[in-house]
């Protein structure tokens, strides 16, 4: 008979591709895990795994079954969470995924506010690119993700929180006037510095700048905005900087920020979770805390029009 334990072992094996590492994650011996996989193969009537001296490679059929197993395990965790709900918001463990172009700018404000408003919450964090977060959300290893929207997935629900506009970061020596407005043509005349592939901010910058993909700009890709800003300060090029990152990244007098002409480029930031999750109200409460944390940075450039949140009323300002 097929069991959830067997599906958990197959899920671990599909991710680690190694019997030893999968067994370690599942806190069992390697022979015990191997035996359960064998029993699962017998139950399902065919090989799921190719074995190579401890390493494992899923067969095509095994990979398809592992994908379905991940969905079953995720739904099972949601069922358990529903059964254990106390009726109070943000109590217990919450596993939050967040993209790297938001984490260092939002988390230092979000975490203290969560501790103040919801002291019984235990927060687990995963910083990763969007593709990884989507996979982990589907598998159920994280509960909710903070990233940029939209995301094309039918099995998830989203909550838009705020618009994060982009500014053009240039060297302080650049002749462009600081109080003026810039256009895409201004970017095209300069080297556009980008994050490495996989970062949604890179794709958003290229989508807006279009023809600014000159050969020089493609000779340097960074893993963080901090590195790119240092390159801008050194006169190597320009970059698009999200407003939410300004307070952290713009501490160098060698860099100045310029506002784009309307319509200004921006990214939509929000939360995403599985539709089967029973914690929708918790995620709305989390959204209020994130919005409150991000507001000071956004208000710096929006004339104080950023919305404010109140932890005592977690659904007052944010609408799904």
C-alpha positions in Angstrom: 0.0 0.0 0.0 1.3 3.4 -0.9 2.1 5.7 2.1 2.9 9.3 2.7 6.3 8.2 4.1 7.2 6.7 0.7 6.2 9.9 -1.1 8.3 12.0 1.3 11.3 9.7 0.6 10.7 10.0 -3.2 10.4 13.8 -2.9 13.7 14.0 -1.0 15.4 11.7 -3.5 14.1 13.7 -6.5 15.7 16.9 -5.0 19.0 15.5 -3.8 19.6 12.9 -6.5 21.5 11.0 -3.8 20.4 8.3 -1.5 22.6 9.3 1.4 21.6 13.0 1.4 18.0 12.1 1.0 18.2 9.7 3.9 19.9 12.3 6.0 17.1 14.8 5.3 14.5 12.2 6.2 16.4 11.2 9.4 16.5 7.5 8.4 19.2 5.1 7.3 20.1 4.8 3.6 19.0 1.1 3.5 15.7 2.0 5.1 15.0 4.8 2.5 16.1 2.5 -0.4 13.8 -0.2 0.8 10.8 2.2 1.0 11.5 3.4 -2.5 11.6 -0.2 -3.7 8.3 -0.9 -2.1 6.9 2.2 -3.7 8.1 1.0 -7.1 6.5 -2.4 -6.5 3.3 -0.7 -5.5 3.2 1.5 -8.6 4.4 -1.3 -10.9 7.7 0.0 -12.4 11.1 1.5 -11.8 11.1 5.1 -10.6 14.8 5.5 -9.9 18.1 4.6 -11.7 20.7 3.6 -9.1 24.4 4.5 -9.6 26.7 3.9 -6.6 24.7 5.9 -4.1 23.6 8.5 -6.7 20.1 8.4 -8.0 18.5 9.5 -11.3 14.7 9.5 -11.6 13.3 7.8 -14.7 10.9 9.8 -16.8 8.0 8.1 -15.1 9.6 8.6 -11.7 10.0 12.3 -12.3 6.4 12.7 -13.2 5.3 10.8 -10.1 7.7 12.8 -8.0 6.0 16.0 -9.2 2.6 14.7 -8.3 3.9 13.5 -4.9 5.2 17.0 -4.1 1.6 18.3 -4.7 0.1 15.6 -2.5 2.6 16.4 0.3 2.0 20.1 0.0 -1.8 19.6 0.3 -1.2 17.3 3.2 0.7 19.9 5.1 -2.0 22.5 4.4 -4.5 20.0 5.8 -2.5 19.6 9.0 -2.1 23.4 9.3 -5.9 23.8 8.9 -6.6 21.3 11.7 -4.1 23.0 14.1 -5.3 26.5 13.5 -6.2 28.4 16.7 -8.2 31.2 15.2 -5.4 33.7 16.1 -3.4 35.4 13.4 0.3 34.7 12.8 0.9 32.2 15.6 3.4 29.4 15.3 5.8 28.9 12.4 5.6 30.8 9.2 8.1 30.0 6.4 8.6 33.1 4.2 10.4 33.1 0.9 11.7 36.4 -0.5 13.7 37.5 -3.6 17.2 39.0 -3.1 16.2 42.4 -4.5 13.7 42.8 -1.6 15.2 40.9 1.3 17.9 43.4 2.5 15.6 46.4 2.2 12.4 45.0 3.6 13.4 42.3 6.2 15.3 44.6 8.6 12.0 46.6 9.1 9.6 43.7 8.7 11.1 41.4 11.3 11.0 43.8 14.3 7.5 44.8 13.4 6.4 41.2 13.3 8.0 40.6 16.7 6.2 43.6 18.1 2.8 42.9 16.7 2.8 39.0 16.7 5.2 37.9 19.5 4.1 34.2 19.2 5.2 34.0 15.6 8.3 32.0 14.6 9.6 33.1 11.3 11.6 31.0 8.9 13.3 32.6 5.9 14.4 31.6 2.5 16.1 34.1 0.2 16.1 32.9 -3.4 15.3 33.9 -7.0 11.7 33.7 -8.2 12.0 30.3 -9.9 13.3 28.6 -6.8 10.6 30.2 -4.6 7.9 29.0 -7.0 9.2 25.5 -6.8 9.5 25.6 -3.0 6.0 27.0 -2.7 4.6 24.2 -4.8 6.5 21.7 -2.7 5.2 23.2 0.5 8.7 23.9 2.0 7.7 27.6 2.3 4.2 29.0 3.1 4.3 32.3 1.4 6.6 34.3 -0.9 7.3 38.0 -1.2 8.2 38.8 -4.8 7.3 40.8 -7.8 4.0 40.3 -9.6 2.4 39.1 -11.8 3.3 35.4 -11.7 1.7 33.0 -14.1 0.6 30.0 -12.0 -3.0 28.7 -11.7 -2.6 27.1 -8.3 -1.6 30.2 -6.3 -3.2 33.3 -4.9 -1.6 36.7 -4.8 -1.9 39.9 -2.9 -0.6 43.1 -4.4 1.0 45.4 -1.8 2.7 48.4 -3.4 4.3 49.8 -6.6 8.0 50.1 -6.3 9.2 52.7 -8.9 12.6 52.7 -10.5 15.1 55.5 -10.5 18.1 55.9 -12.7 21.4 55.7 -10.7 24.3 57.5 -12.4 27.6 58.8 -11.4 27.6 62.2 -9.6 29.8 63.4 -12.5 27.2 62.5 -15.1 26.0 65.7 -16.9 22.4 64.8 -16.6 20.7 67.4 -14.3 19.7 65.9 -10.9 16.3 67.7 -10.9 15.5 66.8 -14.4 13.6 63.8 -15.8 15.3 61.1 -17.9 14.1 58.9 -20.7 15.0 55.6 -22.2 17.2 57.4 -24.7 19.4 58.6 -21.9 19.9 55.0 -20.8 20.7 53.9 -24.4 23.6 56.4 -24.5 25.2 54.8 -21.4 26.3 51.4 -20.2 23.4 49.6 -18.5 24.6 47.5 -15.6 22.4 44.5 -14.8 22.0 41.7 -12.3 22.9 38.2 -13.5 20.3 36.1 -15.2 17.6 34.7 -13.0 16.8 38.0 -11.2 13.4 39.4 -12.1 14.8 42.9 -11.7 17.2 42.2 -14.6 14.3 41.2 -16.8 12.2 44.2 -15.7 15.1 46.6 -16.5 15.6 45.1 -20.0 11.8 45.1 -20.7 11.7 48.9 -20.0 15.0 49.9 -21.6 14.7 47.8 -24.7 17.4 48.9 -27.1 19.7 49.8 -24.2 21.1 46.2 -24.4 24.4 47.4 -25.8 27.4 45.2 -26.0 29.3 47.0 -23.2 26.4 46.6 -20.7 26.4 42.8 -21.3 30.1 42.5 -20.3 29.3 42.8 -16.6 26.6 41.0 -14.5 26.5 41.3 -10.7 24.8 39.1 -8.0 23.7 42.1 -5.9 22.6 45.7 -6.2 25.3 46.7 -3.8 28.0 45.7 -6.2 26.3 47.4 -9.1 26.0 50.7 -7.2 29.7 50.6 -6.5 30.3 50.2 -10.2 28.0 53.2 -10.9 30.0 55.2 -8.3 33.2 54.4 -10.2 31.7 55.7 -13.4 31.4 52.3 -15.1 27.8 52.7 -16.1 24.2 53.3 -14.9 21.5 51.1 -13.4 17.8 51.1 -12.5 17.4 51.2 -8.7 14.1 50.4 -7.0 12.8 53.0 -4.6 12.6 50.6 -1.7 16.4 50.1 -1.9 17.4 53.7 -1.9 17.9 54.1 1.9 20.3 51.2 2.0 22.1 51.5 -1.3 22.4 55.3 -1.8 25.0 56.1 0.8 27.8 57.1 -1.6 28.1 60.8 -2.6 29.6 59.6 -5.9 26.1 58.5 -7.0 23.0 60.5 -7.8 19.4 59.4 -8.6 17.3 60.7 -11.4 13.5 60.4 -11.9 12.2 59.0 -15.1 9.6 60.8 -17.2 6.0 59.6 -17.0 4.9 56.9 -17.3 7.7 55.9 -14.9 8.9 52.3 -14.8 8.1 50.3 -11.7 7.6 46.8 -10.3 4.6 45.5 -8.5 5.5 43.9 -5.1 3.2 41.4 -3.4 2.7 38.1 -1.6 1.9 34.7 -3.1 0.7 31.5 -1.5 -1.0 28.2 -2.5 -4.7 28.4 -3.0 -5.1 25.3 -0.7 -3.4 27.1 2.2 -5.7 27.7 5.2 -3.7 30.8 6.2 -5.1 33.4 3.9 -6.0 35.8 6.8 -2.5 35.4 8.2 -0.9 36.3 4.9 -3.1 39.4 4.7 -1.9 40.4 8.2 1.7 39.8 7.0 1.0 42.0 4.0 0.0 44.8 6.3 3.3 44.5 8.2 5.3 44.4 4.9 3.5 47.5 3.7 4.1 49.4 6.8 7.8 48.4 6.7 8.2 49.5 3.1 6.3 52.8 3.4 9.1 55.0 4.8 11.3 54.3 1.8 8.5 54.7 -0.7 7.2 57.9 1.0 10.7 59.4 0.5 9.9 59.7 -3.2 6.2 59.7 -3.2 5.5 62.9 -1.3 4.2 61.0 1.8 1.4 59.3 -0.2 2.5 55.8 0.7 -0.2 53.9 2.6 0.2 53.2 6.3 -0.8 50.0 8.1 -2.0 49.2 11.6 -1.1 45.9 13.1 -4.2 46.0 15.2 -6.3 46.0 12.0 -4.5 43.7 9.5 -7.1 43.9 6.7 -7.9 47.6 6.8 -5.7 48.9 3.9 -4.7 46.0 1.7 -7.1 44.4 -0.8 -6.6 41.2 -2.7 
